[in-house]
Amino acid sequence: SKDCTQINFTSLSSSIVEPKAEIITDINQGQPSQTYLRKFAQYQFRIGEIKRKICYLQDEKELLRRKRVQVSCDLEDYESRILALQLELERVLRFEGQKLSSSIIHGNVDQSFNVEELTSNLS
């Protein structure tokens, strides 16, 4: 997974309102007020949640990209197989004998088939 701390949040942070400056210090003590501390903690929590969600969505996007590539490769394989089957079926339909050798059903090994049987298997 990628380092999500490197994400540019400038456009995102403009939509999140940071706690207002007037509640930063308590008038009596010069220390940050409890209200400010609470709101700042909420603000930090929200920023953290948004960063986690962005990381999750980036990972999901990458996963979907990989799946799309795999589906595309599978589709090419299926198209090649269908074309090979169609070509073999055309060859079988033009054949006038009783038996025919073909490797289309079981791969690289030629097998002898009855024309009717092979036609049925290819249809």
Buried (B, 14 or more C-beta within 10 A) or exposed (E): EEEBEEEEEEEEEEEEEEBEEEBBEEEEEEEBBEEBBEBBEEBEEEBEEBBEEBBEEBEEEEEEEEEEEEEEEEEEEEEEEEEEBEEBBEBBEEBEEEEBEBEBBEEEEEEEBEBEEBBEBBE
